[in-house]
Amino acid sequence: MSYGISRARSGFEVGRDSCCLWIALFLLLGWSFHCTPSIAQSASQRSEVLQRLKDGGEAVHRGDLATAESDFRRVIEAAPSLSDGYLGLGLTQLRQGNADDAIASLKQAIKLDPHLPGAHMFLGIAEYQIGRGAEAAESLRGEIAIQPKDTEALTWLGIVELGLGHPEDAIGPLDQAAVLTPKNENILYYKARAHHLVAEAAYKDLYQLDPDSVLVHRALGDTLANSGQAEKAIAEYEAAIKKQPNNPDLYEALGEQNQKISRVSAAIDAYEGELRFNANSAIALYNLGKIRVERGEPAVGVALLRRAEAAHAAAAPTDFYLGFGLAELGQNEEAAHWLEQSIASSPSPFIEQSATYQLARVYQKLNRKADAQRALDRLKELKAVSAKNITGGNEDSVKEMPEAATPSASADGSTHPSHYFR
C-alpha cells in the first residue's frame, strides 16, 4: 500500500536549487580537499580539474545541463579516481531525468568514497524515482549515518517509507526533520500524514478488539472534539462514562465540550462529576469557579478558585477570576493583589485586557487614582494591539485558555470519524 504517496508528485522535489546547493558545498568544502591526494599529475593538471569542477557547478546553476555533463565527464576522464566528478555527473543526470544513469554515476562515487556527503542521499532519490523503494530507504539511511542532521535526507527517508506503506517507520525521521526545520510546510505535512496513518491503524486495531469498549468511545470523542464537532464528541464521552463511570478524565473532557457549545449547566454537572473522583482536579475547580463567578455567584466561585489556586491551576486565568470574584464581593485590596498577579503571569491577550480593566475599576474604588489612570492607559494600548492583530475570533481550548468558552460552529453534516474504526 502506497498511502497515496506518488513518486512523481511527492511535493518535495529534486530541483536546481537543491543540486546547486550541494555542488556549491563541494566546490567550497569538498573538492579542494579530495582532489589533492587523488590527482598525482602536475599542479597545472590539478588546477584544470578543479576549474572543470567549478565550471560544471556553474553550468548546473544556470540550467545548462549539457555543458555541465560535458565538464564532469572531462573531470572523470582526467581523474577517474576522483569521487567528486562522479557525484557532479550523477547530480546533473538526476536533474536531466536520467535516473538510471544517475544511479550508476552515484554508485561509482560511493565506491570511490563511501563517506562522500550527499552521494547516498541523491542515490536514494534516484532509486525512489524508478520504483526501488527499499533500496532508496537503505541509501538514505546511509546518508543519515554520515550526516545525522541532514534535514533533506531525513525528509526523503520519511517520504520513501510512506510510499512503501510504512508510516510507522516514517515518523522518526520526519519528527527529527521537523525539529531541525520547524517551519517547513512539506515536512510538517508529511509528519502529520505519517502520524495520522499510524493513529488510524491503531484505532482500527482497537475497534477490532471491541467496537463498544470505553476506549473506542473515548477515542472517537477525542477525534470529534479535535475536529470541532462538540455535540458528537459529547455523545461519545457520555457513552464512555456509562461504561466507566468512575473515570475523572471522561468527565473533564465532557465538561470541556459542553462549555464550547455554551451548555453551562451540563458543564457544571460534568466538572462536579470529575471532583467526585478527583477532589483536587485543578481544571475542574478552575472551571467551576470561573462559571460561578460569571453567573453572579462570587462567594461560591471564590471558594472554588482558592482551591484551584492551591491545586496549581494555570496562574493567569485563575488569578484573574479570583480577583474578579473578590471585587464583586467588595474585597478590593485582595482583589487588586490577584489581578496584579494575573497580569504578571504571562496571560493571554483576553485575560490581560480583562484583568487590566477590572484592576482599573478596583483602583478607582480604592481611591488609587494614579494607578487607575495607568491601568486605563494600558488598557487602551492593549485594545489597539488587539484590533490590529485580530483574525476573526478566539478559538483557544478550555484547557489552554480556559476563559475562552466560545460556542463552536455547528457540526451538522460533518464527517463522523468512525470510519477510523472500520
C-alpha positions as CSV (number, residue, x, y, z in Angstrom):
1,M,0.0,0.0,0.0
2,S,1.4,3.4,-1.0
3,Y,-0.7,5.5,1.3
4,G,-1.2,8.0,-1.6
5,I,2.4,9.0,-1.9
6,S,3.3,9.4,-5.6
7,R,6.9,9.2,-6.7
8,A,6.2,11.7,-9.4
9,R,4.4,14.2,-7.1
10,S,5.9,13.8,-3.6
11,G,5.8,17.6,-3.1
12,F,9.5,17.5,-2.1
13,E,11.2,17.9,-5.5
14,V,14.8,17.5,-6.5
15,G,15.2,20.8,-8.2
16,R,18.0,23.0,-9.4
17,D,18.4,24.8,-6.1
18,S,18.9,21.5,-4.2
19,C,21.5,20.2,-6.6
20,C,23.3,23.6,-7.0
21,L,23.5,23.9,-3.2
22,W,25.3,20.5,-3.0
23,I,27.6,21.4,-5.8
24,A,28.5,24.7,-4.2
25,L,29.2,22.9,-0.9
26,F,31.6,20.6,-2.6
27,L,33.2,23.4,-4.5
28,L,33.9,25.2,-1.3
29,L,34.5,22.3,1.1
30,G,34.9,19.0,-0.6
31,W,36.6,19.1,-3.9
32,S,39.6,21.1,-3.0
33,F,40.3,18.6,-0.2
34,H,39.6,15.4,-2.2
35,C,41.4,16.4,-5.3
36,T,44.9,16.9,-3.9
37,P,45.7,13.3,-3.0
38,S,43.6,11.8,-5.8
39,I,45.4,13.5,-8.7
40,A,49.0,12.5,-9.0
41,Q,49.7,14.7,-12.0
42,S,51.2,18.2,-12.1
43,A,49.9,21.2,-10.4
44,S,48.6,22.6,-13.7
45,Q,46.6,19.4,-14.3
46,R,45.1,19.6,-10.8
47,S,44.2,23.2,-11.4
48,E,42.5,22.2,-14.7
49,V,40.4,19.5,-13.0
50,L,39.4,22.0,-10.2
51,Q,38.4,24.5,-12.9
52,R,36.3,21.9,-14.7
53,L,34.5,21.1,-11.5
54,K,33.8,24.7,-10.9
55,D,32.6,25.2,-14.5
56,G,30.3,22.2,-14.1
57,G,28.8,23.5,-11.0
58,E,28.2,26.9,-12.5
59,A,26.6,25.3,-15.6
60,V,24.2,23.4,-13.4
61,H,23.4,26.6,-11.6
62,R,22.4,28.4,-14.8
63,G,20.5,25.4,-16.1
64,D,22.9,24.4,-18.8
65,L,22.9,20.7,-18.1
66,A,24.5,19.6,-21.3
67,T,27.6,21.7,-20.6
68,A,27.6,20.6,-17.0
69,E,27.6,16.9,-18.1
70,S,30.4,17.6,-20.5
71,D,32.5,19.3,-17.8
72,F,32.0,16.5,-15.3
73,R,32.9,13.8,-17.9
74,R,36.1,15.6,-18.6
75,V,36.9,15.6,-14.9
76,I,36.3,11.9,-14.8
77,E,38.5,11.4,-17.8
78,A,41.3,13.4,-16.3
79,A,40.9,12.0,-12.7
80,P,39.0,8.7,-12.8
81,S,39.7,8.0,-9.1
82,L,38.1,11.3,-8.0
83,S,34.7,10.6,-6.4
84,D,33.5,14.2,-6.8
85,G,33.5,14.0,-10.6
86,Y,31.1,11.1,-10.5
87,L,29.0,12.9,-7.9
88,G,28.7,16.0,-10.1
89,L,27.8,13.9,-13.1
90,G,25.2,12.0,-11.1
91,L,23.5,15.1,-9.8
92,T,23.4,16.5,-13.4
93,Q,21.9,13.3,-14.7
94,L,19.3,13.3,-12.0
95,R,18.4,16.9,-13.0
96,Q,18.1,15.7,-16.6
97,G,15.7,13.0,-15.6
98,N,18.1,10.2,-16.4
99,A,17.7,8.3,-13.1
100,D,19.3,5.0,-14.3
101,D,22.5,6.9,-15.5
102,A,22.5,8.9,-12.3
103,I,22.4,5.7,-10.2
104,A,25.4,4.3,-12.0
105,S,27.4,7.5,-11.5
106,L,26.4,7.9,-7.9
107,K,27.2,4.3,-7.1
108,Q,30.7,4.8,-8.6
109,A,31.2,8.0,-6.5
110,I,30.3,6.0,-3.3
111,K,32.6,3.1,-4.4
112,L,35.5,5.6,-4.6
113,D,34.5,7.4,-1.3
114,P,31.8,5.6,0.8
115,H,31.6,8.7,3.1
116,L,31.1,11.3,0.4
117,P,28.4,13.7,1.7
118,G,25.3,13.9,-0.4
119,A,26.1,10.8,-2.6
120,H,23.9,8.4,-0.7
121,M,21.0,10.8,-0.5
122,F,20.9,11.5,-4.2
123,L,21.3,7.9,-5.0
124,G,18.3,7.2,-2.7
125,I,16.3,9.8,-4.5
126,A,17.2,8.4,-7.9
127,E,16.3,4.9,-6.8
128,Y,12.9,6.1,-5.5
129,Q,12.1,7.8,-8.7
130,I,12.4,4.5,-10.6
131,G,10.4,2.5,-8.0
132,R,13.2,0.9,-6.0
133,G,11.7,2.0,-2.6
134,A,13.6,-0.5,-0.4
135,E,16.9,0.3,-2.0
136,A,16.2,4.1,-1.7
137,A,15.4,3.8,2.0
138,E,18.7,1.9,2.6
139,S,20.7,4.6,0.6
140,L,19.0,7.4,2.6
141,R,19.8,5.7,5.9
142,G,23.4,5.6,4.7
143,E,23.3,9.4,4.1
144,I,21.9,9.9,7.6
145,A,24.6,7.8,9.1
146,I,27.1,10.2,7.6
147,Q,25.1,13.4,8.3
148,P,22.5,12.7,11.1
149,K,21.1,16.2,11.0
150,D,20.6,16.5,7.3
151,T,17.0,17.7,7.0
152,E,16.6,16.8,3.3
153,A,17.8,13.3,3.8
154,L,15.6,12.8,6.8
155,T,12.6,14.1,4.9
156,W,13.2,12.0,1.9
157,L,13.5,8.9,4.1
158,G,10.1,9.7,5.6
159,I,8.6,10.2,2.1
160,V,10.1,6.9,0.9
161,E,8.8,5.0,4.0
162,L,5.3,6.4,3.4
163,G,5.5,5.4,-0.2
164,L,6.4,1.9,0.9
165,G,3.4,1.8,3.2
166,H,5.5,2.0,6.4
167,P,4.1,5.2,8.1
168,E,5.4,3.9,11.5
169,D,8.9,4.0,10.1
170,A,8.4,7.4,8.6
171,I,7.5,9.1,11.9
172,G,11.1,9.0,13.3
173,P,12.9,10.8,10.5
174,L,10.1,13.2,9.9
175,D,9.9,14.2,13.5
176,Q,13.7,14.8,13.5
177,A,13.4,16.9,10.3
178,A,10.6,18.9,11.9
179,V,12.7,19.7,15.0
180,L,15.6,20.8,12.7
181,T,13.3,22.8,10.4
182,P,10.1,23.6,12.3
183,K,8.5,25.9,9.7
184,N,8.9,23.9,6.5
185,E,5.4,23.2,5.1
186,N,6.4,20.0,3.3
187,I,8.0,18.5,6.3
188,L,5.0,19.3,8.6
189,Y,2.6,17.9,6.0
190,Y,4.4,14.5,5.8
191,K,4.9,14.4,9.5
192,A,1.2,15.0,10.1
193,R,0.3,12.4,7.5
194,A,2.6,9.7,9.0
195,H,1.2,10.3,12.5
196,H,-2.4,10.3,11.1
197,L,-1.9,7.0,9.3
198,V,-0.4,5.3,12.4
199,A,-3.2,6.6,14.6
200,E,-5.8,5.4,12.1
201,A,-4.3,1.9,12.1
202,A,-4.2,1.8,15.9
203,Y,-7.8,2.9,16.0
204,K,-8.8,0.1,13.7
205,D,-7.0,-2.4,15.8
206,L,-8.7,-1.0,18.9
207,Y,-12.1,-1.3,17.2
208,Q,-11.4,-4.9,16.2
209,L,-10.8,-5.8,19.8
210,D,-14.2,-4.4,21.0
211,P,-16.2,-1.9,18.9
212,D,-18.2,-0.9,22.0
213,S,-15.4,-0.6,24.5
214,V,-14.9,2.5,26.7
215,L,-11.6,3.3,24.9
216,V,-13.3,3.2,21.5
217,H,-15.9,5.7,22.6
218,R,-13.2,7.8,24.2
219,A,-11.0,7.8,21.2
220,L,-14.0,8.7,19.0
221,G,-14.8,11.5,21.4
222,D,-11.2,12.9,21.3
223,T,-11.2,12.8,17.5
224,L,-14.6,14.5,17.2
225,A,-13.5,17.1,19.8
226,N,-10.3,17.9,17.9
227,S,-12.3,18.4,14.7
228,G,-14.7,20.8,16.4
229,Q,-17.7,18.5,16.5
230,A,-18.6,19.1,20.1
231,E,-22.1,17.6,20.1
232,K,-21.0,14.3,18.6
233,A,-18.0,14.3,21.0
234,I,-20.3,14.7,23.9
235,A,-22.4,11.7,22.8
236,E,-19.2,9.5,22.7
237,Y,-18.0,10.7,26.1
238,E,-21.4,10.1,27.6
239,A,-21.3,6.5,26.2
240,A,-17.8,6.0,27.6
241,I,-19.0,7.3,31.1
242,K,-21.8,4.8,31.1
243,K,-19.2,2.0,30.8
244,Q,-16.6,3.6,33.1
245,P,-18.5,6.0,35.5
246,N,-15.5,6.4,37.9
247,N,-13.1,7.9,35.3
248,P,-12.5,11.6,36.1
249,D,-10.8,12.2,32.8
250,L,-14.0,11.4,30.9
251,Y,-16.0,13.9,33.0
252,E,-13.3,16.6,32.3
253,A,-13.5,16.0,28.6
254,L,-17.3,16.1,28.7
255,G,-17.3,19.4,30.6
256,E,-14.9,21.0,28.2
257,Q,-17.1,20.1,25.2
258,N,-20.2,21.3,26.9
259,Q,-18.6,24.6,27.6
260,K,-17.6,25.0,24.0
261,I,-21.3,25.0,23.0
262,S,-22.5,27.0,26.0
263,R,-24.2,24.2,27.8
264,V,-23.2,25.7,31.1
265,S,-25.4,23.6,33.4
266,A,-24.2,20.4,31.7
267,A,-20.6,21.6,32.1
268,I,-21.2,22.1,35.8
269,D,-22.6,18.6,36.2
270,A,-19.6,17.2,34.3
271,Y,-17.0,19.0,36.4
272,E,-18.7,18.2,39.6
273,G,-18.7,14.6,38.5
274,E,-14.9,14.8,38.0
275,L,-14.5,16.2,41.5
276,R,-16.3,13.2,42.9
277,F,-13.4,11.0,41.7
278,N,-10.6,13.6,41.9
279,A,-11.3,16.1,44.5
280,N,-8.2,18.1,43.7
281,S,-8.6,18.4,40.0
282,A,-7.2,21.9,39.2
283,I,-9.1,22.1,35.9
284,A,-12.4,21.1,37.3
285,L,-12.0,23.5,40.3
286,Y,-11.0,26.3,38.0
287,N,-13.8,25.9,35.5
288,L,-16.5,25.5,38.2
289,G,-15.1,28.6,40.0
290,K,-15.0,30.6,36.8
291,I,-18.5,29.6,35.8
292,R,-19.9,30.5,39.3
293,V,-18.2,34.0,39.2
294,E,-19.5,34.6,35.7
295,R,-23.1,33.6,36.7
296,G,-23.1,36.0,39.6
297,E,-22.2,33.6,42.4
298,P,-18.9,35.1,43.5
299,A,-18.8,33.7,47.0
300,V,-19.1,30.1,45.7
301,G,-16.8,30.9,42.8
302,V,-14.1,32.4,45.0
303,A,-14.1,29.4,47.3
304,L,-13.6,27.0,44.4
305,L,-10.9,29.3,42.8
306,R,-8.9,29.3,46.1
307,R,-8.9,25.5,45.9
308,A,-7.8,25.7,42.2
309,E,-5.0,28.0,43.1
310,A,-3.8,25.6,45.8
311,A,-4.0,22.8,43.3
312,H,-1.7,24.8,40.9
313,A,-4.2,25.7,38.2
314,A,-3.0,27.9,35.4
315,A,-1.9,31.1,37.3
316,A,-3.1,33.9,34.9
317,P,-6.7,32.9,34.3
318,T,-7.2,31.5,37.9
319,D,-5.8,34.7,39.5
320,F,-7.9,36.8,37.2
321,Y,-11.2,35.1,38.1
322,L,-10.3,35.0,41.8
323,G,-9.6,38.8,41.7
324,F,-12.8,39.4,39.7
325,G,-14.8,37.4,42.2
326,L,-13.3,39.2,45.2
327,A,-14.0,42.5,43.5
328,E,-17.6,41.5,43.2
329,L,-17.6,40.7,46.9
330,G,-16.2,44.2,47.7
331,Q,-12.9,42.8,48.9
332,N,-10.9,45.2,46.8
333,E,-7.5,45.1,48.4
334,E,-7.2,41.4,47.9
335,A,-8.8,41.6,44.5
336,A,-6.1,44.1,43.4
337,H,-3.4,41.6,44.6
338,W,-4.8,38.7,42.5
339,L,-5.4,40.9,39.4
340,E,-1.9,42.2,39.6
341,Q,-0.7,38.6,39.9
342,S,-2.6,37.6,36.9
343,I,-1.1,40.3,34.7
344,A,2.4,39.4,35.9
345,S,1.9,35.7,34.9
346,S,2.2,36.0,31.1
347,P,-1.6,36.0,30.5
348,S,-3.3,35.5,27.2
349,P,-4.4,38.8,25.4
350,F,-8.0,38.2,26.6
351,I,-7.1,37.7,30.2
352,E,-4.6,40.6,30.1
353,Q,-7.3,43.0,28.8
354,S,-9.9,41.7,31.3
355,A,-7.6,41.9,34.3
356,T,-6.4,45.4,33.3
357,Y,-10.0,46.6,33.1
358,Q,-11.0,45.1,36.4
359,L,-7.9,46.4,38.0
360,A,-8.7,49.9,36.9
361,R,-12.1,49.6,38.5
362,V,-10.6,48.2,41.7
363,Y,-8.0,51.0,41.9
364,Q,-10.8,53.6,41.5
365,K,-12.7,52.0,44.4
366,L,-9.5,52.1,46.5
367,N,-9.0,55.8,45.5
368,R,-5.7,55.0,43.8
369,K,-6.3,57.5,41.1
370,A,-2.8,57.4,39.5
371,D,-2.8,53.6,39.4
372,A,-6.3,53.6,37.9
373,Q,-5.2,56.0,35.2
374,R,-2.1,54.0,34.3
375,A,-4.3,50.9,34.1
376,L,-6.7,52.7,31.8
377,D,-3.9,53.9,29.6
378,R,-2.5,50.3,29.4
379,L,-6.0,49.0,28.5
380,K,-6.1,51.4,25.5
381,E,-2.8,50.1,24.3
382,L,-3.9,46.5,24.6
383,K,-7.1,47.2,22.7
384,A,-5.2,48.9,20.0
385,V,-2.9,45.9,19.6
386,S,-5.8,43.5,19.7
387,A,-7.7,45.5,17.0
388,K,-4.6,45.4,14.8
389,N,-3.9,41.6,15.2
390,I,-7.4,40.2,15.4
391,T,-8.1,37.4,12.9
392,G,-11.7,36.6,13.4
393,G,-12.2,35.3,16.9
394,N,-10.6,33.5,19.8
395,E,-10.7,29.7,19.5
396,D,-8.3,28.6,22.2
397,S,-9.3,25.5,24.0
398,V,-10.6,25.4,27.5
399,K,-7.5,23.7,28.8
400,E,-5.0,26.0,27.1
401,M,-7.0,29.2,27.8
402,P,-10.0,28.2,29.9
403,E,-11.7,31.5,29.8
404,A,-12.4,31.1,26.1
405,A,-15.6,29.1,26.3
406,T,-16.9,30.3,23.0
407,P,-19.6,28.2,21.2
408,S,-18.2,26.1,18.4
409,A,-19.7,26.3,14.9
410,S,-22.4,23.9,14.0
411,A,-21.1,20.4,13.3
412,D,-24.2,19.3,11.4
413,G,-23.2,17.4,8.3
414,S,-19.6,17.0,9.3
415,T,-18.0,13.6,8.7
416,H,-18.1,11.3,11.7
417,P,-14.6,9.8,12.2
418,S,-16.0,6.3,13.0
419,H,-14.5,5.2,9.6
420,Y,-11.2,5.0,11.5
421,F,-12.5,2.1,13.4
422,R,-13.9,0.0,10.5
